[in-house]
Amino acid sequence: MYYLVMAGIDYKHSKLETREKVNFTSSAIKRAFQIIKQEGVLKEAVILSTCNRSEIYGVLEREDGEDYLRSFYSSFFDIDMEEVNTNVVCRSGVNVIDHLFKVTNGFKSMVLGEDQILGQVKNAYSEALKNKASGKILNKLFLSAITNAKKIKTVTNISKTSISVSSIGIKLISRYFGSLKDKKVLVVGLGKMSKIAIKYLLSEGVEKIYITNRTKNKIMDMEVIADNIEGIDFNNKYKVLKDVDIIISCTSAPHFVIHKGEFLDNYNGNSMCILDLAVPRDVEPNIGSIDGIKLYVIDDIEKIATENENKRKQELSMSMTLVEEDMSKYLDWLRAEEIDIFGCYDLFKIQIEKNIAL
């Protein structure tokens, strides 16, 4: 008998302050896998960490998997059990399968049907393979969820009507100023979200975009996109503050990259909007209390995302039918392989009948 479990913290069930504490950096994921393998409780494991969620999926041969995962979060991130119990959501059996399929499709994302999560799930699975942490049961589960998400994106329009977190952030800034024409922007960090933001900034007609990143090659790659993009050294980012109206920051740093002291030393008092898309946050929060500064963080995106829900929900019914079909195929595979996972088969029938909520 095997037990399939997961534990996670996400934007729906926890505050941003808690999500910041449990963010798995690349090095932290490697260290976490090492500890998990040394402790030997989980026979298989996959760690999924994004801006809005931190989740551990596991397979074990004893019943206390949820307790183990809660304790792991507490010890690994050095947070007390009260905070863990308040913020960590645990699932077991078929509910883990159901959850992963919906997460991979973007059905549980802040922006329903968003595309970025599929790549993040792929990367999480790849990291588990690289660290020799995943195994037969989770390998098949993650591959099934990834294949299902690709199918749904092909045969439905749920992603075609999706709007990215970055684009919603740009919409918030545009509302603040009324128009982004002739505005000057500093973009800190050049990951996928920042690149999407730059695309939308250009379409809004901004006058100038300063870009900075610790990796200089990334700066050079982006400079060729448009004549009004200019790269600057990461250590010189404060020097352009007097010249910009907008700052967009999204790095993978585990600490603030924009500090209040240095900010005030270079701020000229003009109206400025800052969009901090990073988790943990890039921008020291009390910068938002400075007169003339409007600071948006990742949780603010949810407020405007709800305005775009209706169109995507029309596609959800067809998508859920495909999810249920492929979940059933995964359970058929478990039976064929004679892999007995507690709480899967009967509960799956009950779930279909009750149509478990997203």
C-alpha positions as CSV (number, residue, x, y, z in Angstrom):
1,M,0.0,0.0,0.0
2,Y,1.3,3.4,-1.0
3,Y,0.1,6.8,0.2
4,L,0.1,9.8,-2.2
5,V,0.3,13.1,-0.4
6,M,1.1,16.8,-1.0
7,A,1.4,19.9,1.1
8,G,1.5,23.4,-0.2
9,I,1.1,27.1,0.5
10,D,-0.6,29.2,-2.2
11,Y,-2.0,32.7,-2.7
12,K,-5.6,31.6,-1.9
13,H,-4.8,30.1,1.5
14,S,-1.9,32.2,2.9
15,K,-0.7,35.8,3.2
16,L,2.2,37.1,1.1
17,E,4.4,37.4,4.2
18,T,4.1,33.6,4.7
19,R,4.7,32.8,1.0
20,E,7.9,34.8,1.1
21,K,9.2,32.6,3.9
22,V,8.7,29.3,2.0
23,N,10.0,30.2,-1.4
24,F,12.2,27.4,-2.8
25,T,15.2,28.9,-4.6
26,S,17.2,26.6,-6.9
27,S,19.8,25.8,-4.2
28,A,17.0,25.3,-1.6
29,I,15.3,22.8,-3.8
30,K,18.5,20.8,-4.2
31,R,19.1,20.9,-0.4
32,A,15.5,19.9,0.3
33,F,15.8,16.9,-1.9
34,Q,19.0,15.9,-0.1
35,I,17.2,16.1,3.3
36,I,14.2,14.2,2.0
37,K,16.3,11.4,0.7
38,Q,18.4,11.3,3.9
39,E,15.3,11.1,6.1
40,G,13.9,8.3,3.9
41,V,10.2,8.9,4.7
42,L,9.2,9.9,1.2
43,K,10.0,7.3,-1.4
44,E,9.4,9.8,-4.2
45,A,9.2,13.6,-4.2
46,V,8.6,16.6,-6.5
47,I,8.8,20.2,-5.4
48,L,6.9,22.9,-7.2
49,S,7.8,26.5,-6.3
50,T,6.4,29.6,-8.1
51,C,5.5,33.2,-7.2
52,N,2.1,32.1,-5.9
53,R,2.7,28.6,-4.6
54,S,5.1,26.3,-2.8
55,E,4.2,22.6,-2.9
56,I,5.8,19.3,-2.1
57,Y,4.3,16.1,-3.7
58,G,5.3,12.8,-2.2
59,V,4.8,9.0,-2.2
60,L,5.4,7.0,1.0
61,E,4.5,3.7,2.6
62,R,3.0,4.9,5.9
63,E,0.0,7.0,6.8
64,D,1.5,10.1,8.4
65,G,2.6,11.8,5.2
66,E,0.7,15.0,5.8
67,D,2.2,15.3,9.3
68,Y,5.7,14.7,7.9
69,L,5.3,17.4,5.2
70,R,4.0,20.0,7.7
71,S,7.0,19.3,10.0
72,F,9.3,19.5,7.0
73,Y,8.0,23.0,6.1
74,S,8.5,24.0,9.7
75,S,12.0,22.8,10.1
76,F,13.3,23.6,6.6
77,F,12.1,27.2,6.6
78,D,12.4,27.7,10.4
79,I,8.8,28.7,10.9
80,D,6.6,27.6,13.9
81,M,4.0,24.9,13.5
82,E,1.2,27.3,14.3
83,E,2.0,29.3,11.2
84,V,2.4,26.1,9.2
85,N,-0.9,24.7,10.3
86,T,-2.7,27.9,9.5
87,N,-1.2,28.3,6.0
88,V,-0.3,24.8,4.7
89,V,-3.0,22.9,2.9
90,C,-2.5,19.1,2.7
91,R,-4.2,16.7,0.3
92,S,-4.0,12.9,-0.1
93,G,-5.0,10.2,-2.6
94,V,-7.1,11.2,-5.5
95,N,-7.3,14.8,-4.3
96,V,-3.5,15.1,-5.0
97,I,-4.1,13.9,-8.6
98,D,-7.1,16.3,-9.0
99,H,-5.1,19.2,-7.6
100,L,-2.0,18.7,-9.8
101,F,-4.0,18.4,-13.0
102,K,-5.8,21.6,-12.2
103,V,-2.7,23.4,-11.2
104,T,-0.8,22.4,-14.4
105,N,-3.7,23.7,-16.5
106,G,-3.7,27.0,-14.7
107,F,-7.2,26.4,-13.2
108,K,-5.9,27.3,-9.8
109,S,-3.8,30.2,-10.9
110,M,-4.4,33.8,-9.9
111,V,-5.2,34.3,-13.6
112,L,-7.4,31.4,-14.7
113,G,-5.8,29.4,-17.6
114,E,-2.5,31.3,-17.6
115,D,0.3,29.7,-19.6
116,Q,3.4,30.1,-17.4
117,I,2.4,27.5,-14.8
118,L,2.8,24.6,-17.3
119,G,6.4,25.5,-17.9
120,Q,6.9,25.7,-14.1
121,V,5.4,22.3,-13.6
122,K,7.7,20.9,-16.3
123,N,10.7,22.5,-14.6
124,A,9.7,21.1,-11.2
125,Y,9.4,17.6,-12.7
126,S,12.8,18.0,-14.5
127,E,14.5,19.1,-11.2
128,A,13.1,16.1,-9.4
129,L,14.5,13.8,-12.1
130,K,17.8,15.6,-12.0
131,N,18.0,15.1,-8.3
132,K,16.8,11.5,-8.5
133,A,13.9,12.3,-6.2
134,S,11.0,11.3,-8.3
135,G,10.0,7.7,-9.2
136,K,7.5,5.6,-11.1
137,I,4.3,6.9,-9.5
138,L,5.1,10.6,-9.6
139,N,6.8,10.3,-13.0
140,K,3.7,9.0,-14.6
141,L,1.5,11.4,-12.7
142,F,3.4,14.5,-13.7
143,L,3.8,13.4,-17.3
144,S,0.0,12.7,-17.4
145,A,-0.8,16.2,-16.0
146,I,1.6,17.9,-18.4
147,T,0.3,16.0,-21.5
148,N,-3.3,16.8,-20.4
149,A,-2.5,20.5,-20.1
150,K,-1.0,20.6,-23.6
151,K,-4.1,18.9,-25.0
152,I,-6.5,21.3,-23.3
153,K,-4.5,24.3,-24.6
154,T,-4.8,22.8,-28.1
155,V,-8.5,21.9,-28.2
156,T,-10.0,24.6,-26.1
157,N,-9.8,28.4,-26.0
158,I,-9.1,28.7,-22.3
159,S,-5.6,30.0,-22.7
160,K,-6.4,32.1,-25.8
161,T,-8.4,34.4,-23.5
162,S,-5.9,34.3,-20.7
163,I,-4.1,37.4,-19.5
164,S,-0.7,37.1,-17.9
165,V,0.1,38.4,-14.4
166,S,2.6,40.8,-16.1
167,S,0.0,42.2,-18.5
168,I,-2.5,42.7,-15.6
169,G,0.3,44.5,-13.7
170,I,0.8,46.9,-16.7
171,K,-3.0,47.5,-16.8
172,L,-2.9,48.5,-13.1
173,I,-0.1,51.0,-13.8
174,S,-1.9,52.3,-16.9
175,R,-5.0,52.9,-14.7
176,Y,-2.9,54.8,-12.2
177,F,-1.4,57.2,-14.8
178,G,-4.3,57.2,-17.2
179,S,-1.8,56.6,-20.1
180,L,1.7,55.2,-20.4
181,K,2.6,57.2,-23.4
182,D,5.8,59.2,-22.8
183,K,6.5,57.4,-19.5
184,K,10.0,56.2,-18.6
185,V,10.4,52.8,-17.0
186,L,13.1,50.9,-15.1
187,V,12.7,47.1,-15.3
188,V,14.8,45.1,-12.7
189,G,15.3,41.5,-13.5
190,L,14.9,39.9,-17.0
191,G,13.1,36.6,-16.4
192,K,10.0,35.5,-18.3
193,M,7.5,37.8,-16.4
194,S,9.7,40.9,-16.9
195,K,10.1,40.1,-20.6
196,I,6.3,39.9,-21.0
197,A,6.0,43.2,-19.1
198,I,8.5,44.8,-21.5
199,K,6.4,43.6,-24.5
200,Y,3.3,45.2,-23.1
201,L,5.1,48.4,-22.1
202,L,6.3,48.8,-25.7
203,S,2.7,48.3,-27.0
204,E,1.5,51.0,-24.6
205,G,4.0,53.5,-26.2
206,V,6.3,54.2,-23.3
207,E,9.1,56.6,-24.2
208,K,12.1,54.8,-22.6
209,I,12.8,51.5,-20.9
210,Y,15.9,51.0,-18.8
211,I,16.7,47.4,-18.1
212,T,19.0,45.8,-15.6
213,N,20.0,42.4,-14.5
214,R,22.9,40.7,-12.7
215,T,23.6,38.8,-15.9
216,K,24.9,41.2,-18.5
217,N,24.3,38.9,-21.5
218,K,20.6,39.1,-20.8
219,I,20.7,42.9,-20.9
220,M,22.5,42.8,-24.3
221,D,19.9,40.3,-25.7
222,M,17.0,42.6,-24.7
223,E,18.6,45.9,-25.9
224,V,18.3,44.8,-29.6
225,I,14.5,44.5,-29.3
226,A,13.7,48.2,-29.6
227,D,15.7,51.5,-29.9
228,N,14.2,52.9,-26.7
229,I,15.5,50.0,-24.5
230,E,18.8,50.8,-22.7
231,G,20.7,48.5,-20.5
232,I,22.3,49.7,-17.3
233,D,24.6,48.0,-14.8
234,F,22.7,46.4,-11.9
235,N,24.7,48.4,-9.4
236,N,23.7,51.7,-11.1
237,K,19.9,51.0,-11.0
238,Y,19.3,53.8,-8.4
239,K,21.0,56.4,-10.6
240,V,18.1,56.4,-13.1
241,L,15.4,56.9,-10.4
242,K,15.3,60.7,-11.1
243,D,14.5,60.0,-14.7
244,V,11.7,57.3,-14.4
245,D,8.0,57.2,-13.7
246,I,7.7,53.5,-13.3
247,I,9.7,50.6,-11.7
248,I,8.9,47.0,-12.5
249,S,10.9,44.5,-10.5
250,C,10.8,40.7,-10.7
251,T,14.0,38.9,-9.7
252,S,14.7,35.6,-8.0
253,A,16.7,37.2,-5.2
254,P,15.8,35.9,-1.7
255,H,16.1,39.5,-0.3
256,F,15.1,43.0,-1.2
257,V,16.9,44.5,-4.2
258,I,15.5,48.0,-3.9
259,H,16.0,49.5,-0.4
260,K,14.3,52.5,1.1
261,G,17.5,54.3,2.1
262,E,19.1,54.2,-1.4
263,F,15.7,54.9,-3.0
264,L,15.2,58.1,-1.0
265,D,18.7,59.2,-1.8
266,N,17.9,59.2,-5.5
267,Y,14.1,59.9,-5.6
268,N,13.1,63.3,-6.9
269,G,9.6,63.4,-5.4
270,N,7.7,63.0,-8.6
271,S,4.7,60.7,-8.9
272,M,5.9,57.1,-9.4
273,C,4.3,53.7,-9.7
274,I,6.2,50.6,-8.7
275,L,5.1,47.0,-9.6
276,D,6.8,44.3,-7.5
277,L,6.0,40.9,-9.1
278,A,8.6,39.0,-7.1
279,V,8.1,36.5,-4.3
280,P,9.9,37.1,-2.0
281,R,9.4,40.8,-2.7
282,D,12.1,42.8,-4.4
283,V,11.0,46.2,-3.1
284,E,11.2,47.1,0.6
285,P,7.5,47.5,1.5
286,N,7.7,50.8,3.4
287,I,8.8,52.5,0.1
288,G,5.0,52.3,-0.6
289,S,4.4,54.8,2.3
290,I,6.5,57.5,0.7
291,D,4.4,60.5,-0.6
292,G,4.0,60.3,-4.4
293,I,4.7,56.5,-4.6
294,K,2.1,53.9,-5.5
295,L,3.4,50.4,-4.8
296,Y,1.6,47.3,-6.2
297,V,2.6,43.8,-5.2
298,I,1.6,40.4,-6.6
299,D,-1.5,40.0,-4.5
300,D,-2.9,43.2,-6.0
301,I,-3.1,41.4,-9.3
302,E,-5.9,39.2,-8.1
303,K,-8.2,42.2,-7.8
304,I,-8.1,43.0,-11.5
305,A,-7.8,39.3,-12.6
306,T,-11.4,38.6,-11.4
307,E,-12.6,41.1,-14.1
308,N,-11.4,38.7,-16.8
309,E,-12.8,35.5,-15.4
310,N,-16.1,35.1,-17.2
311,K,-14.8,34.5,-20.7
312,R,-12.4,31.8,-19.5
313,K,-15.0,30.1,-17.4
314,Q,-17.0,29.4,-20.5
315,E,-14.2,27.1,-21.6
316,L,-13.8,25.5,-18.2
317,S,-16.6,22.9,-18.6
318,M,-15.0,21.3,-21.7
319,S,-11.6,21.4,-20.1
320,M,-12.8,19.7,-16.9
321,T,-14.2,16.8,-19.0
322,L,-10.8,16.3,-20.5
323,V,-9.1,16.5,-17.1
324,E,-11.5,13.8,-15.7
325,E,-10.8,11.6,-18.7
326,D,-7.0,11.7,-18.3
327,M,-7.2,11.4,-14.5
328,S,-9.2,8.2,-15.1
329,K,-6.5,7.0,-17.5
330,Y,-3.9,7.5,-14.8
331,L,-5.9,5.5,-12.3
332,D,-6.3,2.7,-14.9
333,W,-2.5,2.7,-15.3
334,L,-2.1,2.3,-11.5
335,R,-4.4,-0.7,-11.6
336,A,-2.6,-2.2,-14.6
337,E,0.7,-1.8,-12.8
338,E,-0.9,-3.2,-9.6
339,I,0.0,-0.1,-7.6
340,D,-2.3,0.3,-4.7
341,I,-2.6,3.9,-3.6
342,F,-4.8,4.5,-0.6
343,G,-8.0,6.5,-1.2
344,C,-7.8,6.7,-5.0
345,Y,-10.3,4.6,-6.8
346,D,-13.6,4.9,-4.9
347,L,-12.9,8.6,-4.1
348,F,-12.4,9.3,-7.8
349,K,-16.0,8.2,-8.5
350,I,-17.3,10.3,-5.7
351,Q,-15.3,13.3,-6.9
352,I,-16.8,13.0,-10.4
353,E,-20.3,12.8,-9.1
354,K,-19.8,15.8,-6.8
355,N,-17.7,17.7,-9.3
356,I,-15.1,18.9,-6.7
357,A,-14.8,22.7,-6.7
358,L,-11.6,24.4,-8.0
